Amino acid sequence: MKKTIAILLSLLMVFGLAACSKSDTNTGDNSFYVYSKDYGFTKNEMAYLYNYVYSQSASYLSYLGVDTTKSLKDQEYMDGTSWFDYMMEQAVSYAKDFLIFSETAKDRGIELDESDMNQIQEELDAVQKSAKEAGFDTVDAFFNDTFGASMTIDEYKSFLEKSTLAYKVYSEIENSYQFTEDEIKEHYTNNQSEFNYIDYLVYSFAEDADKGITAEAAEKSADELAAVTTPEAFKAYVENYINGINADGALDVEAELAKIDATDMFYTQGDEVSEWGFAADAAVNKTLVTRNTENHVYTVYLLTKLPYRHEAATVNVRHILVTADTYGSDDAAKAFAEKVLDEWKAGDATAESFGELAKQYTEDTGSSATGGLYENVAEGDMVQAFNDWIFDPARVVGDTGIVQTDYGYHIMYFEGKGFDQWQNEVISSMKQVAYSADYSELQKKYPVTVETEKLNEIVE
């Protein structure tokens, strides 16, 4: 699975049971607080969304000076808005996405199918199991304790249906964008700075009274380093310099030297280093010194690679995820995975038939709608065992197998080579442009009403 699987599995789904109790709501209040023409979110559902946003932020709030033991309504975020306002705004954004896509689904005749409903039921069963294991008499009591929200199991089911339908519509829209090879090349040619990268070596010299380094000495060292003309000379100078100021042994020389290499640095308009490295007259082994005279920091750069694009190949792969949580144990999950693979082999044994089994069995909601398909996967995108299998040099189209990762057992089907990595980056950019335009039109077509005053009733 991708390293970012937690994001992929929750994209537009926000099912997570990790939400913290930060809200209090009134049982039985089912009026809509955020709504479109045909759909809406109740107070309890909005409290759940708010709690989801809070749970994603809780780990870093204290670092930002927020006292999580006190009301977030009384603590300023910025420009007169509170942290409560900020987090509720994010929750409303989720709700708007769900509602707009639900309206789109209704107009386009997109509905939840049997596979979707099975996944929703599995989630409901999992919640009921969690409630029982936690010692609660009812799921409603479990929701109240876990989320601080008086959500009923029926409301939660409604929530899952809306979010699942929303994700289904999003996937259909995103997958509808197709571009020709000529269009991809043209977009790259016209926007090369977005997709090219440079490599350089970098080291900073700074005034340090404790080490007896004056501002003048720091700047002199920077100018000396800027006079070198090879990476080897650059690294040798820096190593000698570090050793020279490391009399007390406080610095880890190897660790400091490891920081010198900067690779895959993208272009940022107006940034001095970017403008230097991506300039028309840029040259390998050319140096640049940036001078922060206020803080007496002098940084030297040596360009080691001119603007380039990622040429590495990507691959397309389908998989079906089965987990021990669902089947009771690792052995049971593995046995079921083998059974599904045997079922596929006994049938048509095609990519299409594998996709149908994925829709039926996979527990990866991030790829269930596409028949378990992940396209244009770059090396390193997936966790190790998954990555090693798909990038095995001997891998050929149609290969199958079973791979175990921390997520469970993956029934694999190799579809073959995808676009080169640079092409995939260009396609992603083109899709984003197209999606932004389409979503803007959907926002106009399906307006969403937000009862702001009612939302303020969701207190901490």
Secondary structure, 3 states (H helix, E strand, C coil): CECCHHHHHHCCCCCCCCCCCCCECCCCCCCEEEECCCCEEEHHHHHHHHHHHHHHHHHHHHHHCCCCCCCHHHCEEECCEEHHHHHHHHHHHHHHHHHHHHHHHHHHCCCCCHHHHHHHHHHHHHHHHHHHHCCCCCHHHHHHHHHCCCCCHHHHHHHHHHHHHHHHHHHHHHHCCCCCHHHHHHHHHHCHHHHCEEEEEEEEEECEHHHCECHHHHHHHHHHHHCCCCHHHHHHHHHHHHHHCCCCCCCCHHHHHHCCEEEEEECCCCCHHHHHHCCCCCCCCCEEEEEECCCCEEEEEEEEEEEECCCCEEEEEEEEEECHHHHCCHHHHHHHHHHHHHHHHHCCCCHHHHHHHHHHHCCCCCCHHHCCEEEEECCCCECHHHHHHHCCCCCCCCCEEEEEECCEEEEEEEEEEEEEHHHHHHHHHHHHHHHHHHHHHHHHHCCCEECHHHHCCCEC
